[in-house]
Amino acid sequence: MKKRISNIHVFMLLLGLLVLAACGTSTNDEENATSGDAGTTDNAPAEGTNDEAAEEKPVLRIGTDAAFAPFEYMETGEMVGFDVDLLAAVMEEAGYEYELEDAGWDPLFAYLQSEDLDLGVSAITITEERLESYDFSAPYFQSTHMIVFNEGGSITSANDLEGIKIGVQTGTTGEEAAEKIVGENNENISKYDTTAVAFLALANGDIEAVVTDNVVAAEYVKNNPNAGVEAITDEENFESEYYGYMFPKGSEIVDEISAALTTVIENGTYNEIYQEWFGNEAEIDKLLEAAQE
């Protein structure tokens, strides 16, 4: 009887030891998982995450003034134009997603200065005065000015603007070109929010001429054959100028966007877009030369 009890006792002891050993192994495994492997899995980034984060770029906020055909304007509720198509090509080359909004001309400058926008794209002429407050990309378009007036008018040069009522878009180099001829704050200069409104004032007889960029002037004359208007330029009085993308002063993406723009110009994409909108070959060499100045 004692022997039988002893065997049972031994058996129960062995069984208890086995249970304890099993529990001990499970506990150790759980502790190792918590303090070792599991901690590494929870806290360490997945393979490649750092590289992906480094390559991730912000969505750029871009502003324009969509009332300057054929560069940017609204058509059946959609923003279209040469600037719009070129921008898409440049952003693709640079690897950026972006949002393009119609900010208006004067607000565009204010939003860039306050850094509420990352860049502005709106046939913006690069000038020494603007370079004091903003940064610019390499140039992407050469322009000058033209005078649009009613047919039968006696305007043959910019000097004939003296003594007549002139319309310009406020804050533009068209305004500066007109003031260069007739003087700053001349009472005969009417300033409008958009060039489109200036053309409307011409049609209504409120003014006798509009001074604006040559491509915009030519586009208006072409698209309004019944308006009874014509346009002339004056190389002696109207200097050549270049458009660029405008950035807040000190922007970190200027060089990157400029490089992408130059690539698009050099690889033929720019010329394809140019031909689509203007019907002729772009003078690529002049743009690249201007970029080096």
Summary of the structure (lengths in Angstrom):
residues: 293
radius of gyration: 34.0
end to end distance: 112.0
largest distance: 137.7
contacts: 861
relative contact order: 0.14
helix: 48%
strand: 20%
